[in-house]
């Protein structure tokens, strides 16, 4: 009897196992590629970009594609949104995207974007980016690089300087040929040059009283106007152009009121930078000044307004107000921002300018 019971149990177990194998349907085919996170991202990107319009709803949809921490070669999320939304303001413009490529090993993502209307092309570029996944959804995250630094020169000059026009012309030439080159001129004998800027430049830097003198990035001094010195301007530009920026100045908001400019800027600073004695410096410049060298050319990018603001946080918004001696700002006014540590005593390494932006 016992033997019969054991046999029944064995048979029952075998039957249960047999039917259990058939209880559920199995699909061993790979997932539908339309359902993968990367394909969903591609489809969403394509849909949002090709149907983009000048409305808050469209901008909000575009914003979902970018991480709040987005940073790609010095470009922020807001700057990317501004880029696309500004294009939507062109009547009848059309957007296309293609060549969407993703490398799952490196999370690198590239795509080609174009904007056009009839025979006019307003954008034709390939974006190279990095994706990051949050909650099973991809977003643009960027390479988290501040990008290459802009090259910045502070130029000391006077209207009575015989050799200054040569350097002024050289600086103007470099500015016109290089998008990453920015310079400003401190006119030592101009009555309305802001006295605080003169103090922070001519008296703070190791200036020996020689005109013309230029300082690159707050570090490298070039005196005189011989051909060897002029050639050194090209060398320094080439060298500094390869430097990585250590901060980002972005989202510049400006309001002009008679003879002053006020607004705000966003700062994103590497934690490798010490905040001690760190300042946001800003200058109003007149691109083509009414000041003229003695029997020679007019001066360029002359400072006529200046402010220096202490920075205490790595990620912050700074409010500024720069006053000038003019009741009405010149039509060719630009504002230049730069970040620099300025302890009581000048030091070449400490006082390196880590980010520059103009508008």
C-alpha positions in Angstrom: 0.0 0.0 0.0 2.8 2.4 0.9 4.5 1.7 -2.4 1.3 2.5 -4.3 0.9 5.9 -2.5 4.4 6.9 -3.3 3.8 6.0 -7.0 0.7 8.2 -7.0 2.6 11.1 -5.5 5.3 10.8 -8.1 2.8 10.7 -10.9 0.9 13.7 -9.5 4.1 15.8 -9.3 5.0 15.0 -12.9 1.5 16.0 -14.1 1.7 19.3 -12.2 5.1 20.0 -13.6 3.8 19.2 -17.1 0.8 21.5 -17.0 2.8 24.2 -15.2 5.0 24.5 -18.2 1.9 25.3 -20.4 0.2 27.7 -18.0 1.7 30.9 -19.4 2.5 32.1 -22.8 6.2 32.9 -23.4 7.6 35.4 -25.9 11.3 34.9 -26.4 11.6 37.5 -29.2 13.6 40.7 -28.4 11.8 43.8 -27.1 10.2 46.0 -29.7 12.9 48.6 -30.5 10.1 51.2 -30.3 9.9 50.5 -26.6 13.5 51.0 -25.7 14.4 54.1 -23.7 16.8 55.4 -26.4 14.2 54.9 -29.2 11.6 56.7 -27.1 14.1 59.6 -26.6 14.8 59.7 -30.4 11.1 59.7 -31.2 10.3 62.4 -28.6 13.2 64.6 -29.7 12.1 64.3 -33.3 8.5 65.1 -32.5 9.3 68.1 -30.3 11.9 69.7 -32.6 10.0 69.3 -35.8 6.8 70.7 -34.3 8.4 73.4 -32.2 6.6 76.8 -32.1 6.8 80.1 -30.3 4.8 79.3 -27.3 5.4 78.5 -23.6 3.9 75.0 -24.1 6.5 74.2 -26.8 9.3 75.6 -24.7 8.1 73.5 -21.7 8.1 70.4 -23.9 11.6 71.2 -25.1 12.8 71.7 -21.5 11.9 68.1 -20.7 14.7 66.9 -23.0 17.4 68.7 -21.0 18.6 68.0 -17.5 18.5 70.9 -15.1 22.2 70.3 -14.6 22.9 70.4 -18.3 26.3 71.8 -19.3 28.0 71.0 -22.6 31.2 72.9 -23.5 30.1 75.9 -21.6 26.5 75.9 -22.8 23.7 75.7 -20.3 20.1 74.4 -20.5 18.6 77.9 -20.7 21.0 78.8 -23.5 19.9 75.8 -25.5 16.3 76.6 -24.9 16.9 80.2 -26.0 18.7 79.1 -29.1 15.8 77.0 -30.4 13.0 79.3 -29.2 14.6 82.3 -30.8 14.5 80.5 -34.2 10.8 79.8 -33.8 10.2 83.6 -34.0 11.1 83.5 -37.7 7.9 83.4 -39.8 7.2 80.1 -41.6 10.4 78.5 -40.4 10.7 74.7 -40.6 12.9 72.4 -38.5 14.3 69.0 -39.5 16.5 66.5 -37.6 18.3 63.4 -38.9 21.4 61.3 -38.4 20.6 60.5 -34.7 23.5 58.3 -33.5 23.9 56.9 -29.9 26.9 55.1 -28.4 25.6 53.1 -25.4 29.2 52.5 -24.2 30.0 56.2 -23.8 26.5 57.7 -23.8 27.5 60.0 -26.6 24.7 61.2 -28.8 24.9 63.2 -32.0 22.2 64.6 -34.2 21.9 66.9 -37.2 19.6 69.9 -37.0 18.6 72.3 -39.7 16.2 75.3 -39.8 15.1 76.8 -43.1 12.4 78.7 -45.0 12.2 78.6 -48.8 15.8 79.2 -49.9 17.1 80.6 -46.6 19.0 78.5 -44.2 19.1 79.8 -40.6 20.8 76.8 -38.9 22.6 73.7 -40.2 24.6 72.1 -37.4 25.4 68.8 -35.8 25.1 68.6 -32.0 27.5 66.4 -30.1 26.1 65.7 -26.6 26.0 63.2 -23.7 22.8 61.5 -22.5 22.0 60.5 -18.9 19.2 58.3 -17.7 16.9 59.2 -14.8 14.0 57.0 -13.9 14.4 55.0 -17.1 14.2 58.2 -19.2 17.1 59.7 -21.2 17.8 63.4 -21.1 20.6 65.6 -22.5 23.2 66.0 -19.8 26.2 67.4 -21.6 29.9 66.7 -21.1 29.9 68.9 -17.9 32.7 71.0 -19.4 32.9 74.7 -19.1 34.5 74.8 -22.5 37.5 76.7 -23.7 38.1 80.0 -22.1 37.8 83.3 -24.0 41.0 85.2 -24.3 40.9 88.5 -22.5 43.3 91.5 -22.7 43.3 94.7 -20.7 45.1 97.4 -22.6 46.7 100.5 -21.0 46.8 103.4 -23.3 46.7 107.3 -23.5 45.6 109.6 -26.3 49.1 111.1 -26.3 50.9 107.8 -26.7 52.7 107.6 -30.0 53.1 103.8 -30.1 49.7 102.9 -28.8 47.8 103.0 -32.1 49.8 100.1 -33.4 48.8 97.9 -30.5 45.2 99.2 -30.6 45.0 98.2 -34.3 46.5 94.8 -33.5 43.9 94.2 -30.8 41.1 95.2 -33.1 42.4 92.9 -35.8 42.5 89.9 -33.4 39.0 90.7 -32.2 37.6 90.7 -35.7 39.4 87.4 -36.6 38.7 85.4 -33.4 35.3 85.0 -31.8 37.0 84.0 -28.5 39.1 87.2 -28.2 37.9 90.1 -26.1 39.8 93.3 -25.1 39.1 96.5 -23.3 41.1 99.8 -23.2 41.9 101.8 -20.1 42.7 105.4 -21.3 45.1 106.7 -18.6 44.5 110.4 -19.4 40.7 110.2 -20.1 38.9 112.2 -17.3 35.8 110.1 -17.4 37.6 106.7 -17.1 36.2 105.1 -13.9 38.7 105.7 -11.2 38.0 102.4 -9.5 38.9 100.6 -12.8 42.1 102.6 -13.0 42.9 101.5 -9.5 42.1 97.8 -10.2 44.2 97.8 -13.3 47.0 100.3 -13.6 47.7 100.4 -9.8 46.9 96.8 -8.9 48.8 95.0 -11.7 52.6 95.2 -11.9 52.3 98.2 -14.3 55.6 100.0 -14.8 54.2 103.2 -16.4 55.0 102.1 -19.9 52.4 102.9 -22.6 51.3 100.7 -24.4 51.1 97.8 -22.0 48.7 94.8 -22.1 47.9 92.1 -19.7 46.5 88.8 -21.0 44.2 86.9 -18.7 45.4 89.0 -15.7 48.8 87.2 -15.9 51.0 87.9 -18.9 52.4 91.4 -19.5 53.4 92.8 -22.9 55.1 96.2 -23.0 55.9 98.3 -26.0 55.1 98.0 -29.7 58.1 96.4 -31.4 57.4 93.8 -34.0 58.6 91.1 -31.6 56.0 92.3 -29.1 53.3 92.4 -31.7 54.1 88.8 -32.7 53.8 87.8 -29.1 50.1 88.8 -29.1 49.5 86.0 -31.6 51.5 83.6 -29.5 49.6 84.3 -26.3 46.2 84.1 -28.1 47.1 80.7 -29.5 48.3 79.5 -26.1 45.4 80.7 -24.0 42.8 79.5 -26.5 43.6 76.0 -25.4 42.9 76.6 -21.7 39.8 75.1 -20.1 37.5 77.6 -18.4 36.9 77.1 -14.7 33.6 78.8 -14.6 30.6 79.8 -16.6 29.0 83.3 -16.9 25.5 82.8 -18.4 21.9 84.0 -18.7 22.9 87.7 -18.9 19.8 89.9 -18.3 20.2 93.6 -19.0 18.1 96.8 -18.6 19.4 100.1 -19.8 18.4 103.3 -17.9 19.9 106.5 -19.3 23.5 106.4 -18.3 23.6 103.1 -16.5 23.1 99.4 -17.1 21.6 97.0 -14.5 20.7 93.4 -14.5 21.8 89.9 -13.5 24.1 87.1 -14.5 24.2 83.4 -13.5 27.6 82.0 -12.3 28.6 78.4 -12.3 32.1 77.9 -10.8 34.2 74.8 -10.5 34.8 73.7 -6.9 38.5 73.7 -7.7 38.4 77.5 -7.5 38.9 79.2 -4.2 36.2 81.7 -3.4 38.5 83.8 -1.3 38.8 87.3 -2.9 36.9 86.1 -6.0 35.1 89.0 -7.9 32.8 89.4 -10.8 34.2 92.4 -12.6 32.2 94.2 -15.3 32.9 97.1 -17.6 30.9 99.2 -20.1 32.9 99.8 -23.2 32.4 102.0 -26.3 33.4 100.0 -29.3 34.4 102.9 -31.5 35.3 105.7 -29.2 35.2 109.4 -29.9 38.7 109.6 -28.4 41.5 109.9 -30.9 45.2 109.2 -30.7 47.4 112.2 -31.5 47.0 112.7 -35.3 46.0 109.1 -35.7 43.2 106.5 -35.4 40.3 106.5 -32.9 40.5 104.3 -29.8 38.6 101.1 -29.5 36.7 99.4 -26.6 37.3 102.2 -24.2 36.0 101.6 -20.6 33.5 104.2 -19.4 31.7 102.3 -16.7 32.9 99.7 -14.1 31.8 97.6 -11.1 33.4 94.9 -9.0 31.2 92.5 -7.0 32.4 89.9 -4.5 31.4 86.3 -5.2 30.7 84.0 -2.3 29.0 80.9 -3.9 29.9 78.4 -6.6 26.4 78.6 -8.1 24.7 81.9 -7.8 22.9 84.8 -9.5 24.6 88.1 -9.2 22.8 91.4 -9.6 24.8 94.4 -10.9 24.4 98.0 -11.7 27.1 99.8 -13.7 27.0 103.6 -14.0 28.8 105.8 -16.5 29.6 109.4 -17.1 27.3 109.5 -20.1 23.6 110.6 -19.8 22.8 108.4 -22.7 24.7 105.2 -23.5 26.5 105.1 -26.9 24.8 103.0 -29.5 27.8 100.7 -29.7 28.0 100.0 -26.0 29.1 96.5 -24.9 29.3 95.1 -21.4 32.1 92.7 -20.5 32.1 90.3 -17.5 35.1 88.5 -16.1 35.8 86.4 -13.0 39.1 86.9 -11.2 40.6 86.4 -7.8 42.0 89.7 -6.5 43.8 89.4 -3.1 45.3 92.4 -1.5 48.7 91.8 -3.2 48.8 90.9 -6.9 50.1 87.4 -7.7 50.4 86.2 -11.3 49.0 82.7 -10.6 46.3 83.7 -8.1 45.0 86.5 -10.2 44.4 84.4 -13.3 41.1 85.3 -15.0 39.0 82.1 -15.1 36.0 83.1 -17.2 35.0 86.0 -19.6 31.8 86.9 -21.3 30.6 89.8 -23.3 27.2 91.1 -24.4 
